[in-house]
Amino acid sequence: MEILRTKNDLRLWRKEVVKHQRLGFAPTMGALHDGHLSLIRASKRDNEKTLISIFVNPAQFGVNEDFDKYPRNEQSDIELCNKSGVDAVFLPSIAEMYESGSETNIIPPKNLATSFEGGLRSGHFNGVLRVVLKFFNLIRPNNAYFGQKDAQQLLIIKKMVSDLFLPINIVPCLTQRDSNGLALSSRNAYLKENSYQNALKIPNAINAVKEAYDKGEVDAKILENIALRHLEPLKIDYCKIVDFNLKAQKKVRENATLMLVAVRVAVGNQQSDNGKLNEVRLLDNIWF
Ligand code: AMP
């Protein structure tokens, strides 16, 4: 497996991928878990070559967010990629990816990017698109793999690819969960015993909604209320059934609606520097 740290390393490696070989790519921020590995497995299934990037992208973090303490396990990530049969890992520095002055910004459409995650994390998706477009241009993959776990991100990336005529096929991948049903996330590393138990209210809510839907319930309000009851007493950022334009829906329609859930789980009763309780934000969703 090749470890590429500069754009130049990457360009040289890319030249060696010959025309008849397909290249699959999955961007990650590292602290790899089985969710990331499922993207690697999907890429290896579809392509002759697979490249993974590991880059904690400062442009997508707000000033009071967890950029500094985001988990970083470079050595074990490299070993996991190697064991999983990845052909190359791109691990650029911040200076390798960004100019120090101001740069071209990529602004996703308002309806997709200013509500839900975009409403709570202003500018987050601009930062995501900036880095993903840079990766796409450098790597020029045939297929790019993204988790359904980050539903809004997936919708926005698909929209960018379609609007900018990028010759890349976006492949959505199912959410991977731990043995208790909690969606895998690098941020689960912040959860301690008590907070982990509280976080399990999320998969319980997801399962209760799926069960009601499987029995025929399609009323969005009723399904949202089932989720809200199961999530109590967690702090809920949002819990909403929407279409793929993120417009609130009255009824669930198969392959056309999703439920977006984001909650905050307390991870201690210590006051942090900014006076707020320490908490972890966790996302989950249902693609009906
Ligand atoms: P991240 O490292 O959190 O930026 O995630 C990198 C990619 O892995 C994104 O496309 C995520 O949606 C995807 N991903 C994260 N968690 C999961 C999961 N539990 N199951 C499937 N994909 C995931």
Boltz pocket constraint, residues with backbone or C-beta under 6 A from the ligand:
constraints:
  - pocket:
      binder: B
      contacts: [[A, 27], [A, 28], [A, 29], [A, 30], [A, 34], [A, 35], [A, 36], [A, 38], [A, 39], [A, 145], [A, 146], [A, 147], [A, 148], [A, 149], [A, 150], [A, 173], [A, 174], [A, 175], [A, 176], [A, 177], [A, 183], [A, 184], [A, 185], [A, 186]]
      max_distance: 6.0
